[in-house]
Amino acid sequence: MRNIWLVLLLMASGAAQAASFDCVKAKTPQEKAICTSPKLSAADDSMAAAYKAVLGSVRPEVAGEIRDAQRF
């Protein structure tokens, strides 16, 4: 029984950091789905890395426009 709790604790701690955002603060159904699915979490990580790469490859004013467009 003790080992089961240890495994559950380790799984929960991994899930909390699996996405590109803090899963402890997940509120929306979409965020919760990403945090509970390894496939969605991996896709979210890939998308976050691509987004960061794009922002790093353009002029600062263009990066600002891209960020603003993502807020809608």
mmCIF file as Biopython writes it, N, C-alpha, C and O atoms, coordinates in Angstrom:
data_model
#
loop_
_atom_site.group_PDB
_atom_site.id
_atom_site.type_symbol
_atom_site.label_atom_id
_atom_site.label_alt_id
_atom_site.label_comp_id
_atom_site.label_asym_id
_atom_site.label_entity_id
_atom_site.label_seq_id
_atom_site.pdbx_PDB_ins_code
_atom_site.Cartn_x
_atom_site.Cartn_y
_atom_site.Cartn_z
_atom_site.occupancy
_atom_site.B_iso_or_equiv
_atom_site.auth_seq_id
_atom_site.auth_asym_id
_atom_site.pdbx_PDB_model_num
ATOM 1   N N  . MET A ? 1  ? 0.825   -1.198 0.000   1.0 0.0 1  A 1 
ATOM 2   C CA . MET A ? 1  ? 0.000   0.000  0.000   1.0 0.0 1  A 1 
ATOM 3   C C  . MET A ? 1  ? 0.871   1.264  0.000   1.0 0.0 1  A 1 
ATOM 4   O O  . MET A ? 1  ? 0.558   2.261  -0.650  1.0 0.0 1  A 1 
ATOM 5   N N  . ARG A ? 2  ? 1.961   1.183  0.745   1.0 0.0 2  A 1 
ATOM 6   C CA . ARG A ? 2  ? 2.863   2.326  0.825   1.0 0.0 2  A 1 
ATOM 7   C C  . ARG A ? 2  ? 3.447   2.662  -0.545  1.0 0.0 2  A 1 
ATOM 8   O O  . ARG A ? 2  ? 3.595   3.834  -0.892  1.0 0.0 2  A 1 
ATOM 9   N N  . ASN A ? 3  ? 3.775   1.635  -1.316  1.0 0.0 3  A 1 
ATOM 10  C CA . ASN A ? 3  ? 4.331   1.838  -2.652  1.0 0.0 3  A 1 
ATOM 11  C C  . ASN A ? 3  ? 3.319   2.470  -3.597  1.0 0.0 3  A 1 
ATOM 12  O O  . ASN A ? 3  ? 3.686   3.261  -4.465  1.0 0.0 3  A 1 
ATOM 13  N N  . ILE A ? 4  ? 2.071   2.127  -3.432  1.0 0.0 4  A 1 
ATOM 14  C CA . ILE A ? 4  ? 1.023   2.714  -4.280  1.0 0.0 4  A 1 
ATOM 15  C C  . ILE A ? 4  ? 0.956   4.217  -4.052  1.0 0.0 4  A 1 
ATOM 16  O O  . ILE A ? 4  ? 0.850   4.979  -5.013  1.0 0.0 4  A 1 
ATOM 17  N N  . TRP A ? 5  ? 1.016   4.653  -2.813  1.0 0.0 5  A 1 
ATOM 18  C CA . TRP A ? 5  ? 0.979   6.085  -2.515  1.0 0.0 5  A 1 
ATOM 19  C C  . TRP A ? 5  ? 2.197   6.796  -3.087  1.0 0.0 5  A 1 
ATOM 20  O O  . TRP A ? 5  ? 2.093   7.920  -3.578  1.0 0.0 5  A 1 
ATOM 21  N N  . LEU A ? 6  ? 3.334   6.151  -3.025  1.0 0.0 6  A 1 
ATOM 22  C CA . LEU A ? 6  ? 4.547   6.744  -3.580  1.0 0.0 6  A 1 
ATOM 23  C C  . LEU A ? 6  ? 4.429   6.920  -5.089  1.0 0.0 6  A 1 
ATOM 24  O O  . LEU A ? 6  ? 4.796   7.963  -5.630  1.0 0.0 6  A 1 
ATOM 25  N N  . VAL A ? 7  ? 3.921   5.902  -5.757  1.0 0.0 7  A 1 
ATOM 26  C CA . VAL A ? 7  ? 3.724   5.976  -7.212  1.0 0.0 7  A 1 
ATOM 27  C C  . VAL A ? 7  ? 2.724   7.074  -7.551  1.0 0.0 7  A 1 
ATOM 28  O O  . VAL A ? 7  ? 2.963   7.852  -8.475  1.0 0.0 7  A 1 
ATOM 29  N N  . LEU A ? 8  ? 1.632   7.153  -6.839  1.0 0.0 8  A 1 
ATOM 30  C CA . LEU A ? 8  ? 0.624   8.191  -7.095  1.0 0.0 8  A 1 
ATOM 31  C C  . LEU A ? 8  ? 1.196   9.584  -6.869  1.0 0.0 8  A 1 
ATOM 32  O O  . LEU A ? 8  ? 0.918   10.509 -7.632  1.0 0.0 8  A 1 
ATOM 33  N N  . LEU A ? 9  ? 1.989   9.726  -5.827  1.0 0.0 9  A 1 
ATOM 34  C CA . LEU A ? 9  ? 2.613   11.021 -5.556  1.0 0.0 9  A 1 
ATOM 35  C C  . LEU A ? 9  ? 3.564   11.425 -6.670  1.0 0.0 9  A 1 
ATOM 36  O O  . LEU A ? 9  ? 3.563   12.576 -7.107  1.0 0.0 9  A 1 
ATOM 37  N N  . LEU A ? 10 ? 4.373   10.481 -7.127  1.0 0.0 10 A 1 
ATOM 38  C CA . LEU A ? 10 ? 5.303   10.772 -8.224  1.0 0.0 10 A 1 
ATOM 39  C C  . LEU A ? 10 ? 4.566   11.115 -9.508  1.0 0.0 10 A 1 
ATOM 40  O O  . LEU A ? 10 ? 4.975   12.016 -10.241 1.0 0.0 10 A 1 
ATOM 41  N N  . MET A ? 11 ? 3.481   10.403 -9.782  1.0 0.0 11 A 1 
ATOM 42  C CA . MET A ? 11 ? 2.698   10.697 -10.990 1.0 0.0 11 A 1 
ATOM 43  C C  . MET A ? 11 ? 2.076   12.080 -10.902 1.0 0.0 11 A 1 
ATOM 44  O O  . MET A ? 11 ? 2.070   12.816 -11.889 1.0 0.0 11 A 1 
ATOM 45  N N  . ALA A ? 12 ? 1.562   12.442 -9.760  1.0 0.0 12 A 1 
ATOM 46  C CA . ALA A ? 12 ? 0.930   13.748 -9.589  1.0 0.0 12 A 1 
ATOM 47  C C  . ALA A ? 12 ? 1.947   14.866 -9.728  1.0 0.0 12 A 1 
ATOM 48  O O  . ALA A ? 12 ? 1.646   15.898 -10.327 1.0 0.0 12 A 1 
ATOM 49  N N  . SER A ? 13 ? 3.141   14.684 -9.191  1.0 0.0 13 A 1 
ATOM 50  C CA . SER A ? 13 ? 4.145   15.739 -9.299  1.0 0.0 13 A 1 
ATOM 51  C C  . SER A ? 13 ? 4.610   15.895 -10.733 1.0 0.0 13 A 1 
ATOM 52  O O  . SER A ? 13 ? 4.893   17.014 -11.161 1.0 0.0 13 A 1 
ATOM 53  N N  . GLY A ? 14 ? 4.698   14.813 -11.491 1.0 0.0 14 A 1 
ATOM 54  C CA . GLY A ? 14 ? 5.070   14.898 -12.896 1.0 0.0 14 A 1 
ATOM 55  C C  . GLY A ? 14 ? 4.006   15.576 -13.717 1.0 0.0 14 A 1 
ATOM 56  O O  . GLY A ? 14 ? 4.319   16.356 -14.616 1.0 0.0 14 A 1 
ATOM 57  N N  . ALA A ? 15 ? 2.755   15.294 -13.427 1.0 0.0 15 A 1 
ATOM 58  C CA . ALA A ? 15 ? 1.654   15.906 -14.165 1.0 0.0 15 A 1 
ATOM 59  C C  . ALA A ? 15 ? 1.576   17.401 -13.906 1.0 0.0 15 A 1 
ATOM 60  O O  . ALA A ? 15 ? 1.143   18.158 -14.774 1.0 0.0 15 A 1 
ATOM 61  N N  . ALA A ? 16 ? 1.986   17.829 -12.732 1.0 0.0 16 A 1 
ATOM 62  C CA . ALA A ? 16 ? 1.909   19.245 -12.392 1.0 0.0 16 A 1 
ATOM 63  C C  . ALA A ? 16 ? 2.883   20.076 -13.212 1.0 0.0 16 A 1 
ATOM 64  O O  . ALA A ? 16 ? 2.697   21.286 -13.334 1.0 0.0 16 A 1 
ATOM 65  N N  . GLN A ? 17 ? 3.906   19.467 -13.773 1.0 0.0 17 A 1 
ATOM 66  C CA . GLN A ? 17 ? 4.890   20.209 -14.540 1.0 0.0 17 A 1 
ATOM 67  C C  . GLN A ? 17 ? 4.982   19.718 -15.976 1.0 0.0 17 A 1 
ATOM 68  O O  . GLN A ? 17 ? 5.956   20.005 -16.672 1.0 0.0 17 A 1 
ATOM 69  N N  . ALA A ? 18 ? 3.992   18.994 -16.414 1.0 0.0 18 A 1 
ATOM 70  C CA . ALA A ? 18 ? 4.068   18.369 -17.723 1.0 0.0 18 A 1 
ATOM 71  C C  . ALA A ? 18 ? 3.799   19.341 -18.859 1.0 0.0 18 A 1 
ATOM 72  O O  . ALA A ? 18 ? 4.321   19.156 -19.958 1.0 0.0 18 A 1 
ATOM 73  N N  . ALA A ? 19 ? 3.020   20.341 -18.628 1.0 0.0 19 A 1 
ATOM 74  C CA . ALA A ? 19 ? 2.630   21.263 -19.691 1.0 0.0 19 A 1 
ATOM 75  C C  . ALA A ? 19 ? 3.529   22.500 -19.693 1.0 0.0 19 A 1 
ATOM 76  O O  . ALA A ? 19 ? 4.409   22.645 -18.843 1.0 0.0 19 A 1 
ATOM 77  N N  . SER A ? 20 ? 3.294   23.381 -20.655 1.0 0.0 20 A 1 
ATOM 78  C CA . SER A ? 20 ? 4.084   24.605 -20.750 1.0 0.0 20 A 1 
ATOM 79  C C  . SER A ? 20 ? 3.617   25.651 -19.745 1.0 0.0 20 A 1 
ATOM 80  O O  . SER A ? 20 ? 4.106   26.780 -19.750 1.0 0.0 20 A 1 
ATOM 81  N N  . PHE A ? 21 ? 2.680   25.285 -18.891 1.0 0.0 21 A 1 
ATOM 82  C CA . PHE A ? 21 ? 2.159   26.173 -17.860 1.0 0.0 21 A 1 
ATOM 83  C C  . PHE A ? 21 ? 2.028   25.371 -16.577 1.0 0.0 21 A 1 
ATOM 84  O O  . PHE A ? 21 ? 2.200   24.152 -16.581 1.0 0.0 21 A 1 
ATOM 85  N N  . ASP A ? 22 ? 1.729   26.043 -15.497 1.0 0.0 22 A 1 
ATOM 86  C CA . ASP A ? 22 ? 1.626   25.389 -14.190 1.0 0.0 22 A 1 
ATOM 87  C C  . ASP A ? 22 ? 0.280   24.682 -14.063 1.0 0.0 22 A 1 
ATOM 88  O O  . ASP A ? 22 ? -0.763  25.327 -13.951 1.0 0.0 22 A 1 
ATOM 89  N N  . CYS A ? 23 ? 0.313   23.359 -14.081 1.0 0.0 23 A 1 
ATOM 90  C CA . CYS A ? 23 ? -0.920  22.576 -14.015 1.0 0.0 23 A 1 
ATOM 91  C C  . CYS A ? 23 ? -1.631  22.703 -12.673 1.0 0.0 23 A 1 
ATOM 92  O O  . CYS A ? 23 ? -2.826  22.424 -12.578 1.0 0.0 23 A 1 
ATOM 93  N N  . VAL A ? 24 ? -0.921  23.112 -11.652 1.0 0.0 24 A 1 
ATOM 94  C CA . VAL A ? 24 ? -1.562  23.324 -10.352 1.0 0.0 24 A 1 
ATOM 95  C C  . VAL A ? 24 ? -2.591  24.452 -10.472 1.0 0.0 24 A 1 
ATOM 96  O O  . VAL A ? 24 ? -3.591  24.462 -9.754  1.0 0.0 24 A 1 
ATOM 97  N N  . LYS A ? 25 ? -2.342  25.390 -11.372 1.0 0.0 25 A 1 
ATOM 98  C CA . LYS A ? 25 ? -3.232  26.536 -11.564 1.0 0.0 25 A 1 
ATOM 99  C C  . LYS A ? 25 ? -4.224  26.330 -12.698 1.0 0.0 25 A 1 
ATOM 100 O O  . LYS A ? 25 ? -4.962  27.255 -13.039 1.0 0.0 25 A 1 
ATOM 101 N N  . ALA A ? 26 ? -4.262  25.146 -13.290 1.0 0.0 26 A 1 
ATOM 102 C CA . ALA A ? 26 ? -5.169  24.872 -14.413 1.0 0.0 26 A 1 
ATOM 103 C C  . ALA A ? 26 ? -6.613  25.044 -13.970 1.0 0.0 26 A 1 
ATOM 104 O O  . ALA A ? 26 ? -7.025  24.494 -12.948 1.0 0.0 26 A 1 
ATOM 105 N N  . LYS A ? 27 ? -7.382  25.808 -14.739 1.0 0.0 27 A 1 
ATOM 106 C CA . LYS A ? 27 ? -8.781  26.070 -14.399 1.0 0.0 27 A 1 
ATOM 107 C C  . LYS A ? 27 ? -9.737  25.668 -15.512 1.0 0.0 27 A 1 
ATOM 108 O O  . LYS A ? 27 ? -10.812 25.130 -15.246 1.0 0.0 27 A 1 
ATOM 109 N N  . THR A ? 28 ? -9.355  25.923 -16.742 1.0 0.0 28 A 1 
ATOM 110 C CA . THR A ? 28 ? -10.278 25.660 -17.842 1.0 0.0 28 A 1 
ATOM 111 C C  . THR A ? 28 ? -10.272 24.170 -18.189 1.0 0.0 28 A 1 
ATOM 112 O O  . THR A ? 28 ? -9.315  23.460 -17.878 1.0 0.0 28 A 1 
ATOM 113 N N  . PRO A ? 29 ? -11.341 23.703 -18.832 1.0 0.0 29 A 1 
ATOM 114 C CA . PRO A ? 29 ? -11.359 22.300 -19.261 1.0 0.0 29 A 1 
ATOM 115 C C  . PRO A ? 29 ? -10.193 21.974 -20.200 1.0 0.0 29 A 1 
ATOM 116 O O  . PRO A ? 29 ? -9.663  20.863 -20.170 1.0 0.0 29 A 1 
ATOM 117 N N  . GLN A ? 30 ? -9.795  22.939 -21.028 1.0 0.0 30 A 1 
ATOM 118 C CA . GLN A ? 30 ? -8.686  22.715 -21.957 1.0 0.0 30 A 1 
ATOM 119 C C  . GLN A ? 30 ? -7.371  22.532 -21.192 1.0 0.0 30 A 1 
ATOM 120 O O  . GLN A ? 30 ? -6.595  21.622 -21.485 1.0 0.0 30 A 1 
ATOM 121 N N  . GLU A ? 31 ? -7.131  23.400 -20.218 1.0 0.0 31 A 1 
ATOM 122 C CA . GLU A ? 31 ? -5.910  23.290 -19.425 1.0 0.0 31 A 1 
ATOM 123 C C  . GLU A ? 31 ? -5.876  21.969 -18.654 1.0 0.0 31 A 1 
ATOM 124 O O  . GLU A ? 31 ? -4.841  21.307 -18.591 1.0 0.0 31 A 1 
ATOM 125 N N  . LYS A ? 32 ? -6.999  21.598 -18.076 1.0 0.0 32 A 1 
ATOM 126 C CA . LYS A ? 32 ? -7.068  20.347 -17.317 1.0 0.0 32 A 1 
ATOM 127 C C  . LYS A ? 32 ? -6.845  19.140 -18.225 1.0 0.0 32 A 1 
ATOM 128 O O  . LYS A ? 32 ? -6.214  18.165 -17.820 1.0 0.0 32 A 1 
ATOM 129 N N  . ALA A ? 33 ? -7.359  19.203 -19.445 1.0 0.0 33 A 1 
ATOM 130 C CA . ALA A ? 33 ? -7.161  18.107 -20.401 1.0 0.0 33 A 1 
ATOM 131 C C  . ALA A ? 33 ? -5.681  17.982 -20.759 1.0 0.0 33 A 1 
ATOM 132 O O  . ALA A ? 33 ? -5.152  16.873 -20.826 1.0 0.0 33 A 1 
ATOM 133 N N  . ILE A ? 34 ? -5.021  19.098 -20.985 1.0 0.0 34 A 1 
ATOM 134 C CA . ILE A ? 34 ? -3.594  19.089 -21.302 1.0 0.0 34 A 1 
ATOM 135 C C  . ILE A ? 34 ? -2.801  18.494 -20.142 1.0 0.0 34 A 1 
ATOM 136 O O  . ILE A ? 34 ? -1.874  17.711 -20.352 1.0 0.0 34 A 1 
ATOM 137 N N  . CYS A ? 35 ? -3.162  18.864 -18.941 1.0 0.0 35 A 1 
ATOM 138 C CA . CYS A ? 35 ? -2.427  18.396 -17.765 1.0 0.0 35 A 1 
ATOM 139 C C  . CYS A ? 35 ? -2.632  16.912 -17.481 1.0 0.0 35 A 1 
ATOM 140 O O  . CYS A ? 35 ? -1.771  16.282 -16.867 1.0 0.0 35 A 1 
ATOM 141 N N  . THR A ? 36 ? -3.732  16.351 -17.906 1.0 0.0 36 A 1 
ATOM 142 C CA . THR A ? 36 ? -3.994  14.940 -17.613 1.0 0.0 36 A 1 
ATOM 143 C C  . THR A ? 36 ? -3.621  14.006 -18.760 1.0 0.0 36 A 1 
ATOM 144 O O  . THR A ? 36 ? -3.643  12.787 -18.590 1.0 0.0 36 A 1 
ATOM 145 N N  . SER A ? 37 ? -3.285  14.549 -19.907 1.0 0.0 37 A 1 
ATOM 146 C CA . SER A ? 37 ? -2.955  13.718 -21.062 1.0 0.0 37 A 1 
ATOM 147 C C  . SER A ? 37 ? -1.486  13.889 -21.451 1.0 0.0 37 A 1 
ATOM 148 O O  . SER A ? 37 ? -1.072  14.987 -21.822 1.0 0.0 37 A 1 
ATOM 149 N N  . PRO A ? 38 ? -0.699  12.825 -21.370 1.0 0.0 38 A 1 
ATOM 150 C CA . PRO A ? 38 ? 0.706   12.942 -21.796 1.0 0.0 38 A 1 
ATOM 151 C C  . PRO A ? 38 ? 0.860   13.382 -23.253 1.0 0.0 38 A 1 
ATOM 152 O O  . PRO A ? 38 ? 1.774   14.138 -23.580 1.0 0.0 38 A 1 
ATOM 153 N N  . LYS A ? 39 ? -0.032  12.909 -24.128 1.0 0.0 39 A 1 
ATOM 154 C CA . LYS A ? 39 ? 0.053   13.312 -25.545 1.0 0.0 39 A 1 
ATOM 155 C C  . LYS A ? 39 ? -0.235  14.793 -25.722 1.0 0.0 39 A 1 
ATOM 156 O O  . LYS A ? 39 ? 0.490   15.491 -26.431 1.0 0.0 39 A 1 
ATOM 157 N N  . LEU A ? 40 ? -1.290  15.273 -25.082 1.0 0.0 40 A 1 
ATOM 158 C CA . LEU A ? 40 ? -1.618  16.699 -25.188 1.0 0.0 40 A 1 
ATOM 159 C C  . LEU A ? 40 ? -0.542  17.557 -24.533 1.0 0.0 40 A 1 
ATOM 160 O O  . LEU A ? 40 ? -0.207  18.629 -25.037 1.0 0.0 40 A 1 
ATOM 161 N N  . SER A ? 41 ? -0.007  17.094 -23.426 1.0 0.0 41 A 1 
ATOM 162 C CA . SER A ? 41 ? 1.045   17.835 -22.746 1.0 0.0 41 A 1 
ATOM 163 C C  . SER A ? 41 ? 2.281   17.947 -23.630 1.0 0.0 41 A 1 
ATOM 164 O O  . SER A ? 41 ? 2.890   19.014 -23.715 1.0 0.0 41 A 1 
ATOM 165 N N  . ALA A ? 42 ? 2.651   16.857 -24.283 1.0 0.0 42 A 1 
ATOM 166 C CA . ALA A ? 42 ? 3.806   16.883 -25.189 1.0 0.0 42 A 1 
ATOM 167 C C  . ALA A ? 42 ? 3.553   17.826 -26.360 1.0 0.0 42 A 1 
ATOM 168 O O  . ALA A ? 42 ? 4.448   18.565 -26.769 1.0 0.0 42 A 1 
ATOM 169 N N  . ALA A ? 43 ? 2.341   17.802 -26.895 1.0 0.0 43 A 1 
ATOM 170 C CA . ALA A ? 43 ? 1.994   18.704 -27.993 1.0 0.0 43 A 1 
ATOM 171 C C  . ALA A ? 43 ? 2.042   20.156 -27.527 1.0 0.0 43 A 1 
ATOM 172 O O  . ALA A ? 43 ? 2.500   21.033 -28.259 1.0 0.0 43 A 1 
ATOM 173 N N  . ASP A ? 44 ? 1.570   20.407 -26.312 1.0 0.0 44 A 1 
ATOM 174 C CA . ASP A ? 44 ? 1.609   21.753 -25.746 1.0 0.0 44 A 1 
ATOM 175 C C  . ASP A ? 44 ? 3.052   22.217 -25.574 1.0 0.0 44 A 1 
ATOM 176 O O  . ASP A ? 44 ? 3.374   23.367 -25.876 1.0 0.0 44 A 1 
ATOM 177 N N  . ASP A ? 45 ? 3.916   21.336 -25.094 1.0 0.0 45 A 1 
ATOM 178 C CA . ASP A ? 45 ? 5.333   21.680 -24.948 1.0 0.0 45 A 1 
ATOM 179 C C  . ASP A ? 45 ? 5.958   22.019 -26.298 1.0 0.0 45 A 1 
ATOM 180 O O  . ASP A ? 45 ? 6.714   22.984 -26.410 1.0 0.0 45 A 1 
ATOM 181 N N  . SER A ? 46 ? 5.645   21.230 -27.321 1.0 0.0 46 A 1 
ATOM 182 C CA . SER A ? 46 ? 6.176   21.482 -28.669 1.0 0.0 46 A 1 
ATOM 183 C C  . SER A ? 46 ? 5.685   22.815 -29.211 1.0 0.0 46 A 1 
ATOM 184 O O  . SER A ? 46 ? 6.453   23.579 -29.797 1.0 0.0 46 A 1 
ATOM 185 N N  . MET A ? 47 ? 4.405   23.089 -29.012 1.0 0.0 47 A 1 
ATOM 186 C CA . MET A ? 47 ? 3.838   24.351 -29.488 1.0 0.0 47 A 1 
ATOM 187 C C  . MET A ? 47 ? 4.474   25.533 -28.756 1.0 0.0 47 A 1 
ATOM 188 O O  . MET A ? 47 ? 4.776   26.554 -29.373 1.0 0.0 47 A 1 
ATOM 189 N N  . ALA A ? 48 ? 4.677   25.400 -27.456 1.0 0.0 48 A 1 
ATOM 190 C CA . ALA A ? 48 ? 5.301   26.478 -26.682 1.0 0.0 48 A 1 
ATOM 191 C C  . ALA A ? 48 ? 6.729   26.727 -27.155 1.0 0.0 48 A 1 
ATOM 192 O O  . ALA A ? 48 ? 7.157   27.877 -27.249 1.0 0.0 48 A 1 
ATOM 193 N N  . ALA A ? 49 ? 7.463   25.666 -27.451 1.0 0.0 49 A 1 
ATOM 194 C CA . ALA A ? 49 ? 8.835   25.820 -27.948 1.0 0.0 49 A 1 
ATOM 195 C C  . ALA A ? 49 ? 8.850   26.501 -29.312 1.0 0.0 49 A 1 
ATOM 196 O O  . ALA A ? 49 ? 9.693   27.361 -29.568 1.0 0.0 49 A 1 
ATOM 197 N N  . ALA A ? 50 ? 7.929   26.124 -30.179 1.0 0.0 50 A 1 
ATOM 198 C CA . ALA A ? 50 ? 7.849   26.747 -31.509 1.0 0.0 50 A 1 
ATOM 199 C C  . ALA A ? 50 ? 7.482   28.225 -31.394 1.0 0.0 50 A 1 
ATOM 200 O O  . ALA A ? 50 ? 8.050   29.069 -32.087 1.0 0.0 50 A 1 
ATOM 201 N N  . TYR A ? 51 ? 6.532   28.529 -30.519 1.0 0.0 51 A 1 
ATOM 202 C CA . TYR A ? 51 ? 6.109   29.916 -30.299 1.0 0.0 51 A 1 
ATOM 203 C C  . TYR A ? 51 ? 7.282   30.753 -29.784 1.0 0.0 51 A 1 
ATOM 204 O O  . TYR A ? 51 ? 7.502   31.872 -30.246 1.0 0.0 51 A 1 
ATOM 205 N N  . LYS A ? 52 ? 8.028   30.206 -28.830 1.0 0.0 52 A 1 
ATOM 206 C CA . LYS A ? 52 ? 9.188   30.908 -28.279 1.0 0.0 52 A 1 
ATOM 207 C C  . LYS A ? 52 ? 10.244  31.123 -29.365 1.0 0.0 52 A 1 
ATOM 208 O O  . LYS A ? 52 ? 10.868  32.183 -29.420 1.0 0.0 52 A 1 
ATOM 209 N N  . ALA A ? 53 ? 10.445  30.132 -30.222 1.0 0.0 53 A 1 
ATOM 210 C CA . ALA A ? 53 ? 11.419  30.259 -31.309 1.0 0.0 53 A 1 
ATOM 211 C C  . ALA A ? 53 ? 11.002  31.351 -32.287 1.0 0.0 53 A 1 
ATOM 212 O O  . ALA A ? 53 ? 11.838  32.135 -32.736 1.0 0.0 53 A 1 
ATOM 213 N N  . VAL A ? 54 ? 9.727   31.407 -32.615 1.0 0.0 54 A 1 
ATOM 214 C CA . VAL A ? 54 ? 9.230   32.449 -33.524 1.0 0.0 54 A 1 
ATOM 215 C C  . VAL A ? 54 ? 9.439   33.824 -32.901 1.0 0.0 54 A 1 
ATOM 216 O O  . VAL A ? 54 ? 9.926   34.742 -33.561 1.0 0.0 54 A 1 
ATOM 217 N N  . LEU A ? 55 ? 9.069   33.965 -31.626 1.0 0.0 55 A 1 
ATOM 218 C CA . LEU A ? 55 ? 9.234   35.268 -30.974 1.0 0.0 55 A 1 
ATOM 219 C C  . LEU A ? 55 ? 10.701  35.683 -30.919 1.0 0.0 55 A 1 
ATOM 220 O O  . LEU A ? 55 ? 11.015  36.871 -31.002 1.0 0.0 55 A 1 
ATOM 221 N N  . GLY A ? 56 ? 11.587  34.723 -30.780 1.0 0.0 56 A 1 
ATOM 222 C CA . GLY A ? 56 ? 13.009  35.021 -30.719 1.0 0.0 56 A 1 
ATOM 223 C C  . GLY A ? 56 ? 13.642  35.319 -32.065 1.0 0.0 56 A 1 
ATOM 224 O O  . GLY A ? 56 ? 14.769  35.811 -32.131 1.0 0.0 56 A 1 
ATOM 225 N N  . SER A ? 57 ? 12.919  35.020 -33.145 1.0 0.0 57 A 1 
ATOM 226 C CA . SER A ? 57 ? 13.498  35.197 -34.477 1.0 0.0 57 A 1 
ATOM 227 C C  . SER A ? 57 ? 12.990  36.445 -35.207 1.0 0.0 57 A 1 
ATOM 228 O O  . SER A ? 57 ? 13.373  36.692 -36.350 1.0 0.0 57 A 1 
ATOM 229 N N  . VAL A ? 58 ? 12.143  37.219 -34.560 1.0 0.0 58 A 1 
ATOM 230 C CA . VAL A ? 58 ? 11.604  38.417 -35.208 1.0 0.0 58 A 1 
ATOM 231 C C  . VAL A ? 58 ? 11.996  39.663 -34.410 1.0 0.0 58 A 1 
ATOM 232 O O  . VAL A ? 58 ? 12.429  39.581 -33.260 1.0 0.0 58 A 1 
ATOM 233 N N  . ARG A ? 59 ? 11.832  40.811 -35.056 1.0 0.0 59 A 1 
ATOM 234 C CA . ARG A ? 59 ? 12.125  42.074 -34.378 1.0 0.0 59 A 1 
ATOM 235 C C  . ARG A ? 59 ? 11.198  42.239 -33.170 1.0 0.0 59 A 1 
ATOM 236 O O  . ARG A ? 59 ? 10.075  41.735 -33.182 1.0 0.0 59 A 1 
ATOM 237 N N  . PRO A ? 60 ? 11.658  42.942 -32.126 1.0 0.0 60 A 1 
ATOM 238 C CA . PRO A ? 60 ? 10.847  43.096 -30.905 1.0 0.0 60 A 1 
ATOM 239 C C  . PRO A ? 60 ? 9.444   43.650 -31.141 1.0 0.0 60 A 1 
ATOM 240 O O  . PRO A ? 60 ? 8.484   43.216 -30.504 1.0 0.0 60 A 1 
ATOM 241 N N  . GLU A ? 61 ? 9.331   44.604 -32.050 1.0 0.0 61 A 1 
ATOM 242 C CA . GLU A ? 61 ? 7.989   45.168 -32.294 1.0 0.0 61 A 1 
ATOM 243 C C  . GLU A ? 61 ? 7.060   44.150 -32.954 1.0 0.0 61 A 1 
ATOM 244 O O  . GLU A ? 61 ? 5.854   44.151 -32.705 1.0 0.0 61 A 1 
ATOM 245 N N  . VAL A ? 62 ? 7.618   43.290 -33.787 1.0 0.0 62 A 1 
ATOM 246 C CA . VAL A ? 62 ? 6.822   42.234 -34.410 1.0 0.0 62 A 1 
ATOM 247 C C  . VAL A ? 62 ? 6.442   41.190 -33.356 1.0 0.0 62 A 1 
ATOM 248 O O  . VAL A ? 62 ? 5.318   40.688 -33.347 1.0 0.0 62 A 1 
ATOM 249 N N  . ALA A ? 63 ? 7.390   40.869 -32.468 1.0 0.0 63 A 1 
ATOM 250 C CA . ALA A ? 63 ? 7.085   39.925 -31.386 1.0 0.0 63 A 1 
ATOM 251 C C  . ALA A ? 63 ? 5.943   40.454 -30.530 1.0 0.0 63 A 1 
ATOM 252 O O  . ALA A ? 63 ? 5.071   39.690 -30.116 1.0 0.0 63 A 1 
ATOM 253 N N  . GLY A ? 64 ? 5.944   41.744 -30.266 1.0 0.0 64 A 1 
ATOM 254 C CA . GLY A ? 64 ? 4.853   42.358 -29.505 1.0 0.0 64 A 1 
ATOM 255 C C  . GLY A ? 64 ? 3.511   42.224 -30.215 1.0 0.0 64 A 1 
ATOM 256 O O  . GLY A ? 64 ? 2.489   41.948 -29.587 1.0 0.0 64 A 1 
ATOM 257 N N  . GLU A ? 65 ? 3.527   42.420 -31.525 1.0 0.0 65 A 1 
ATOM 258 C CA . GLU A ? 65 ? 2.288   42.262 -32.305 1.0 0.0 65 A 1 
ATOM 259 C C  . GLU A ? 65 ? 1.795   40.818 -32.262 1.0 0.0 65 A 1 
ATOM 260 O O  . GLU A ? 65 ? 0.595   40.566 -32.156 1.0 0.0 65 A 1 
ATOM 261 N N  . ILE A ? 66 ? 2.729   39.874 -32.344 1.0 0.0 66 A 1 
ATOM 262 C CA . ILE A ? 66 ? 2.354   38.459 -32.291 1.0 0.0 66 A 1 
ATOM 263 C C  . ILE A ? 66 ? 1.742   38.138 -30.934 1.0 0.0 66 A 1 
ATOM 264 O O  . ILE A ? 66 ? 0.709   37.473 -30.860 1.0 0.0 66 A 1 
ATOM 265 N N  . ARG A ? 67 ? 2.373   38.606 -29.861 1.0 0.0 67 A 1 
ATOM 266 C CA . ARG A ? 67 ? 1.832   38.375 -28.515 1.0 0.0 67 A 1 
ATOM 267 C C  . ARG A ? 67 ? 0.436   38.987 -28.377 1.0 0.0 67 A 1 
ATOM 268 O O  . ARG A ? 67 ? -0.473  38.354 -27.840 1.0 0.0 67 A 1 
ATOM 269 N N  . ASP A ? 68 ? 0.271   40.200 -28.854 1.0 0.0 68 A 1 
ATOM 270 C CA . ASP A ? 68 ? -1.034  40.858 -28.777 1.0 0.0 68 A 1 
ATOM 271 C C  . ASP A ? 68 ? -2.095  40.076 -29.536 1.0 0.0 68 A 1 
ATOM 272 O O  . ASP A ? 68 ? -3.229  39.956 -29.072 1.0 0.0 68 A 1 
ATOM 273 N N  . ALA A ? 69 ? -1.736  39.543 -30.701 1.0 0.0 69 A 1 
ATOM 274 C CA . ALA A ? 69 ? -2.694  38.788 -31.513 1.0 0.0 69 A 1 
ATOM 275 C C  . ALA A ? 69 ? -3.106  37.488 -30.815 1.0 0.0 69 A 1 
ATOM 276 O O  . ALA A ? 69 ? -4.215  37.002 -31.033 1.0 0.0 69 A 1 
ATOM 277 N N  . GLN A ? 70 ? -2.241  36.925 -29.991 1.0 0.0 70 A 1 
ATOM 278 C CA . GLN A ? 70 ? -2.549  35.676 -29.292 1.0 0.0 70 A 1 
ATOM 279 C C  . GLN A ? 70 ? -3.489  35.881 -28.105 1.0 0.0 70 A 1 
ATOM 280 O O  . GLN A ? 70 ? -4.023  34.909 -27.570 1.0 0.0 70 A 1 
ATOM 281 N N  . ARG A ? 71 ? -3.694  37.097 -27.694 1.0 0.0 71 A 1 
ATOM 282 C CA . ARG A ? 71 ? -4.538  37.371 -26.536 1.0 0.0 71 A 1 
ATOM 283 C C  . ARG A ? 71 ? -6.020  37.432 -26.876 1.0 0.0 71 A 1 
ATOM 284 O O  . ARG A ? 71 ? -6.851  37.555 -25.976 1.0 0.0 71 A 1 
ATOM 285 N N  . PHE A ? 72 ? -6.361  37.350 -28.129 1.0 0.0 72 A 1 
ATOM 286 C CA . PHE A ? 72 ? -7.781  37.448 -28.523 1.0 0.0 72 A 1 
ATOM 287 C C  . PHE A ? 72 ? -8.406  36.108 -28.645 1.0 0.0 72 A 1 
ATOM 288 O O  . PHE A ? 72 ? -9.590  36.006 -28.966 1.0 0.0 72 A 1 
#
